Amino acid sequence: MTTTLDAYKAFLREIDKHESPSCNVGTFVYHFNSAIEERTSIDYATMDVNQKTLDDLRAILVLDEPLGFTNGEADLPEKYRHMLGMEAVLKFTVAMDGIAINTERTVYPKRMRTNRTGFAKPNAYHKPSYKNPYFQITKDKIQVLNGIGTSVESGKIDYLETPETMYLNPDTTVDYTDPSNNTLLQFPDHVNFEIIKHCRRVFLENIESPRYQSSLQESILRRE
């Protein structure tokens, strides 16, 4: 399986198992992209503890992407979706704690967590500093909070990209060897098959809700 057309054919075989009505190209493309989005979000939520999930998402995994900082702030990559980790290089602008001026130190900022009152800085031990740096994301920027006495010289992040939007031209007279008419699939084949099955569930849930519920109940009974 390499193209959206291949995925469409596989999807039609999947829904045919459920005696479902035919699904046109436009409806398939919508639900297929929705399934990719949902699957990515679900996988991201478990990837810290699941090596399979990390392997499945490797097609949109970017490691060590460099960032250019100005006043502690940098632009996020254009296709940024989810942060996985960050590294920053701080330079001491004053001598402090026995560390000479202009000394550089690599740190690994943590995400600034929030509570009901805003950004949480409950006590002095949690205030941003070179010993306890944080990052926060606002719109299309990432900021490093490192306290006084240091500046952010550079940084890099590991992140997930936004998945590509898959497209299949409904005009059957076009050249399907042209990727502009028939997008090449982004994920490995085993992941694409899982996305197709997820797409089938999304489609049946939205188009054939009663039949989907029956199918779901049968699936649950088979597992018991």
C-alpha positions in Angstrom: 0.0 0.0 0.0 1.6 3.3 -1.1 -1.1 5.7 -2.2 -4.4 7.2 -1.1 -6.1 5.3 -3.9 -4.8 2.0 -2.4 -6.1 3.1 0.9 -9.5 3.9 -0.6 -9.7 0.4 -2.2 -8.8 -1.2 1.1 -11.3 0.9 2.9 -14.1 -0.2 0.5 -13.2 -3.8 1.2 -13.4 -3.1 4.9 -16.8 -1.5 4.9 -18.1 -4.1 2.5 -17.6 -6.6 5.3 -20.3 -4.7 7.2 -22.7 -4.5 4.3 -22.4 -0.8 4.3 -23.4 1.5 1.4 -20.7 2.6 -0.9 -18.6 5.6 0.1 -17.6 8.2 -2.5 -14.1 9.6 -2.8 -14.8 12.9 -1.1 -16.4 11.3 1.9 -13.5 8.9 2.2 -10.9 11.6 2.0 -12.6 13.5 4.7 -13.0 10.6 7.1 -9.5 9.2 6.3 -7.8 12.5 7.2 -10.0 12.7 10.3 -8.9 9.2 11.2 -5.2 10.2 10.8 -5.8 13.2 13.1 -7.5 11.1 15.8 -5.0 8.3 15.6 -2.1 10.7 16.0 -3.7 12.4 19.0 -4.4 9.0 20.6 -0.9 7.7 20.0 0.7 10.9 21.3 -1.0 10.4 24.6 0.6 7.0 25.1 4.0 7.4 23.4 5.9 8.0 26.6 5.3 4.4 27.7 4.8 2.6 24.5 7.7 1.9 22.1 5.3 0.6 19.4 3.5 4.0 19.4 6.9 5.8 18.9 7.7 3.4 16.1 4.3 4.0 14.5 4.7 7.8 14.6 8.2 7.9 13.3 7.0 9.2 9.9 6.1 12.5 11.6 8.8 12.4 14.3 11.5 15.2 14.1 14.5 15.1 16.4 17.0 17.8 17.2 15.3 20.6 15.2 17.4 23.7 15.8 15.8 26.9 17.0 17.0 30.5 16.7 16.4 32.5 19.9 16.0 36.2 20.4 15.4 37.5 23.9 14.5 34.0 25.1 11.9 33.4 22.3 12.0 31.4 19.1 9.6 30.6 16.2 8.1 27.1 16.3 8.7 25.0 13.1 6.0 25.5 10.5 4.6 21.9 10.8 4.9 21.7 14.6 2.1 19.6 16.2 3.3 18.3 19.7 6.4 18.9 21.8 8.3 15.8 22.9 11.4 17.4 24.5 13.7 20.4 24.5 17.4 21.3 25.0 18.7 24.8 25.4 22.1 26.4 25.8 22.3 29.2 28.4 25.1 31.7 28.7 25.9 33.4 32.0 25.6 37.2 31.7 27.0 37.7 35.2 29.2 35.6 37.4 27.1 33.7 39.9 27.2 30.6 42.1 30.9 30.2 41.3 30.3 30.1 37.6 32.2 32.6 35.5 30.6 35.1 33.1 30.2 33.9 29.5 30.2 30.3 30.6 27.7 28.2 28.6 25.6 25.4 30.1 23.2 23.0 28.4 19.8 22.6 30.1 16.6 20.7 29.5 13.7 23.0 30.3 10.5 21.5 31.6 7.0 22.5 30.4 5.6 25.3 32.6 2.4 23.8 34.0 -0.7 25.7 34.9 -3.4 25.7 37.5 -6.6 27.6 38.0 -4.8 30.8 38.9 -2.5 30.8 35.9 1.2 29.8 35.5 2.2 27.9 38.6 5.1 29.3 40.6 4.1 28.1 44.1 7.4 28.9 45.9 11.0 30.0 45.4 12.1 26.5 44.5 9.9 26.5 41.4 10.8 30.0 40.1 12.5 29.9 36.7 16.3 29.9 37.0 19.3 28.4 35.2 18.9 25.5 37.7 15.2 25.2 37.0 14.4 26.4 33.5 10.9 26.1 31.9 9.5 26.5 28.5 6.0 27.6 27.4 4.3 27.7 24.0 2.2 30.7 23.0 0.7 30.8 19.5 3.6 30.1 17.1 6.4 30.9 19.6 8.3 29.0 22.2 9.7 30.8 25.2 12.4 29.7 27.6 12.0 31.0 31.2 15.4 30.9 32.7 15.4 33.6 35.4 18.0 36.3 35.8 21.8 36.1 35.1 21.6 33.9 31.9 20.5 34.3 28.3 19.3 31.7 25.9 21.9 31.2 23.2 20.4 28.4 21.2 18.1 25.4 21.5 16.6 22.4 19.7 13.5 20.4 20.1 12.1 17.0 19.4 8.5 17.1 18.2 5.7 15.6 16.1 4.8 17.2 12.8 1.3 17.8 11.7 0.4 14.9 9.4 0.1 15.6 5.7 -3.4 16.0 4.3 -4.2 13.0 2.0 -5.9 13.7 -1.3 -7.5 11.5 -4.0 -9.0 13.1 -7.1 -12.6 11.9 -7.7 -12.2 12.4 -11.4 -11.3 8.8 -12.6 -9.9 10.1 -15.9 -6.9 11.8 -14.3 -3.4 10.3 -14.0 -3.3 8.6 -10.7 0.5 8.2 -10.9 0.7 11.9 -10.3 0.9 12.5 -6.5 -1.1 15.7 -7.0 -4.1 13.5 -7.8 -3.2 10.6 -5.6 -1.2 11.4 -2.5 1.6 9.1 -1.4 0.8 7.7 2.1 3.0 9.1 4.8 3.0 6.2 7.3 4.3 2.7 7.1 2.0 0.1 5.7 1.1 -1.5 9.0 0.1 1.9 10.4 -1.9 2.7 7.3 -3.9 -0.5 7.7 -4.7 0.4 11.3 -5.7 3.9 10.2 -8.0 2.4 7.6 -9.7 0.3 10.3 -10.0 3.4 12.5 -11.4 5.2 9.4 -14.0 2.5 9.0 -15.1 2.9 12.6 -15.3 6.7 12.1 -17.3 6.3 8.9 -19.8 3.8 10.3 -20.2 5.9 13.4 -21.1 9.0 11.4 -22.9 7.4 8.4 -24.4 4.3 9.9 -24.6 4.8 13.6 -27.1 1.9 14.4 -25.1 -0.5 12.3 -21.9 0.7 13.9 -23.2 0.1 17.4 -24.2 -3.4 16.4 -20.7 -4.0 15.0 -19.2 -2.7 18.1 -21.3 -4.9 20.3 -20.3 -7.9 18.3 -16.6 -7.0 18.6 -17.0 -6.7 22.4 -18.7 -10.1 22.6 -15.9 -11.7 20.5 -13.3 -10.5 23.0 -15.2 -11.8 26.0 
